Amino acid sequence: MQQDITMGGRIPGTNEPAFLVQATEKPECPVLIAAPHGGRNYPPQVIDRMRDPRYSQLRLEDRLIDLLAVEIARETGAPLILARAPRAMLDLNRADDDMDWTMVAEGAPADAPHSRANRRARSGLGLIPRRLSGLGEIWRSRHTQEEVNARIQHIHEPYHRAMSDSLSTIRRRWGTALLLDLHSMPPLKKRHPDDQPAEFVVGDRFGASSNGMLSATALRFLARNQRRAAHNRPYAGGYVLDRHGKPSLGIHAMQLEVCRSLYLDSRYEEASARMPVVAKLLAGLVRELAGELLSSAGGRDLRQAAE
């Protein structure tokens, strides 16, 4: 079944969409694939304000994770939502008030709940990233409140509405739904000389965002395919899972971190010849998760989607 592609939101300062959704009214698969940190459509004025644009882009982006997501969706028929706005402008995996207000020229608005700024915002990785290890400050100058508001209005709010709508459509079709939020991570450090760090990290907010059997299914699948995987450490997921995971309502959310060395070149800049292999592996994971999701919900077999 050919999926329709719709564009949503807008990147402030341009006429470019902030994200795209690829789906149908009757999705073939109960898994929604998302890539919130894959956007790389940078307005010129954003690039101009960066102290070291290339350094910041490569470290803030989940580099080319959107290409991996597209291929997984193509192989499985899963619906898809991809950010096109870059994380440097606004991090879709943060709450819209998880902000370091000292980077805003006017300071915090009067009604800002200061207590919401968590450790990541204070360390420089809040709603709008501020600092990076090895670089320090990302920006040459502070942002304005008008810029922050525009990014929330045109990127953050419509993206999360579209995600909620997509998950609701899947649940109406199948009786249940799973969000698979794709991210990439740098290679994890060895804890000791003989350590073999995980290549994948499955996050479910320590069981709060999805049925534990789904995480167990993912971990078993990766182990069966001789892939090293960890659960919730060092990445348990963030705002996306907190907002959209509602297991009691039949909507589950899981984060999957993929080591960049698996599908990118040695500089972590371009796709390597291994990307199709990883896409095929993760397409198999999506199929297995879909089967477990429907089985645990007492739902129909995937083959009935065509009926």
N, C-alpha and C positions, 0 to 999 in steps of 0.2 A: 504494500500500500504506500503510495507516494505521500510523504508528509508535507504539509504546508509550512512555509517559513514566514513569520511575521517579525517585524522590527518594533522595538519598544523603547520608550524613554528618549532622552536626547543628551548628548555630551555638550555641556554648556560651552559657549564660544564657537560652536560649529552647528551644522545641520545634520550631523551624523547620529545614528541611533546608538543608545547606550548598551543595548543587548539585543539578541535575537532568540526567538523561540521556534523550534521545529517540532511540530506535533500535529495530531489529527483529533477530531472529536471522539473517535473511537480508537484509542491507542492500542497498538499490538502487544505492548509489554507494560507491566505494572511498575516499571522502574523509570524514574525521571533522572537523567544524567545532567549534572550542572558543572560549570567551570567558572567560578566567580572571579578568579585571579588570572584568567587567561587573556584579558583585554589588552590591546596594545595600539589603540587608536589615540595618539597623543596630539592634542591641539598645539600649534606652534608656540602659543604663549605659555603653555605649561612647560614645554621643553626649555624655553628661554629662561625660565625662573629656576631651573634646576642647577645646582652647583656642578654636578657631574652626571649629565643625563644618561650616558651609556652604563655607568656603574649602577646607578639607581634602577634603571629599567631592568637590567638582568637580575638584580637581586630582589626586586619587589614582585616581578611577574612570576607566575607559575609557567615558566617558559614553554610555549607551544603545547600546553596541556589541552588547549581547545582543539588542536588537530587530532590529538589522541581521542578526545571525547567524540568528535565528529565520526571518526572511524568506528568506534564502539557502537554508536547509535546506528550507523549504516548497517553493521553486521547483525544487530539485534532487533531493529525496528523500535528501539526505545525512544521516547520523546526526549528533547534536548533543550537546555537553556544555557546560552553562552554570553558572558559579559564581553562587550567590546570596549567599554570605558576602562582605562587602566587603573590598577590598584593605587598608583601614585596619586590620582585625583580623589579617589574615595574607595575605601575598603568595604566591600559588600559583606564581609564576614565580621563586621563590627556593628554594634547598635548605633543608631543615628545620633546619640548623645555621648558616645564613648570617645570623647574629644579632649585633647590637650589644648585648652583655651588660651594658653600663653602664646601659641603660634598664630593667634587671630588678632589682628590689629586693634579691634575694639574690645578685646577681652571676652569674658564669658557673658552671655545674655543674663538678664536678671533672673530668669526662671530656670537657668541651667542647673540640673541636679548634680552638683560637683561630686557627690559620692559615687556616681556611676562610672567615672573614669577609673578603669582598672589598671593592673600592673602593666599590661601591654601598652596602653595609652601613655602612661607615665614614662615608659621606657622608649617611646618614640614610634610605636606601631598601633596607633589608634585609628579612628575613622579616617583621618587624613594622615598618612605616615609622615613622621618628622625627622627621625634619625635612623642611620644604618651603621652597623659595625664596619669599621674600616674606612668610613667616610665622615661620620658625624652628621651635621645638619644637611638635609636634602635640599632645602630651599634657600635662595638668596635673600628672600624677604618674606614677611608675614602675609598670611591670607586675610581677606576681608570677610566680614560676616555675610555680606551679600553673596560672595563666592561659595561659602560653605552651604548657605541655604539653597542656592541654585543646584548644587550637586546632590543634596539630599532630595530635593523636589524632583529633579529630572533623571537621576540615576538610581538612588537607593530605594525610594518609595515605589516607583513603577516596577523595578526588578523584583522586589519581594512580593508585590501584588501578583505579578505574572507567575511567580513560583507557586504561590498559594493557589492560584486558579488552575495551574497545570496539575498540581497534586490532587485537587478536588475533582478534576475531570477524570483522572486515573482512578480515583476511588469510586466514582460513580460507575465507571466501566467495569471495574474488577472487584469492588467491595473493599479494597485495601490499596495501599500505595507505598512505594519506597523511594526516597530521594537519595541518590548516590552523588555526594558532593566531592568532585575530583580536585585534588591539589597535588603539587609536586614539592619535594623536599630535597635539600642538598644531602649528599651521603652522610649517614650518621657516623659519629666518631666511635672508634673501638674503645671499649671500657678496659680491655687488657689485650696483650699481644695476640692471643689466640681467638679473640672475639670475632664473630661474624655478624655485624649489625644487620638489622632488618632492612629489607628492600621495599617493604610496604608497611604502612601503619593503618590499621582499622580503628576508627574512632566512633564511639557512640555515646559520648558524655557519661561514661561509666554506667551504661545501661539506661540512662534517662531518655534518650532520643529514639531508641528502637528496641524491638524484641531481641533479647540476648541470643536467640537461636539464629538470627540473621548474621550477627557477628561471628558466631561459632561456625556457621556455614562458610563464610568468607575465609576464615582462618584455615579451616579444613581443606577448602579448595586450593588455596595457595600452597599449603604444605604438600598436598597430593601432587602438585605441579613443581615440586622441588624449589619453591620460592620462600625465602625467609620473611616472616611477617611478625609484627608486634600488635598488641591490643591496647589502645588508649595512651601508650607512653612511647615517645614524648608528646604525641599529638592526640588529644581526645575530641577535637572539634571545637567549634565556637558558636558565634551568634546564629549562624544559619541553622545549625542543628537545634539550638535552644528555641528558635522561633518556629521552625516548621515541623520538628519532630513531635508528634502527638500519638504515641502508641495506643493510648486508650481509645482513640477515635479511628484507629486503623491506618494512621499515617506515620510511617517510620522514616528516620533520617540517619544516614551513616556517612562519615567522611572517610575517604581513602587517599592517603598520601602515597605518592609514587616516587621512588628515588630517581632523580634526574639522570643519573648515570645509566639507567636502563634504556632510555630512549633518545638522549641527546648526545652530541659529540663531546670530546674531552674538555672543551671550553664551556660546555653547557649553554651554547648559543643556538645551534641548529640541530634539526632532527638527524639522527643517525640511522643506519640501515636496520637497526633493531626495533625501530618504532612499530612497524607492522606486526612484529612478533608479540610485542607487549599489548598492542591493540587486540590482537586475536585472543591472547590470554585473558584480558579483562572483559572481552565480549563473552567468553565462557563463564567468567565470574558472574556477569549480569544475568545470564540465563539460569545459573544455579541459584542465585539469590531470588530471582523471579519465581522459580519452582518452589523454593522454601517458603517464600512469602505467601503464595497462594495455598500451599499445603497447610501452613499453620493457621490460615484464616478460613480454611474449609472452602476455598474458592475453586474456580474452574481450572482445568488444564489450559496451558498456554495455547494449545492447538485450537481451542474453542474461540479464540479471538477473531478468527476469520468468519465465524458464523453470523 
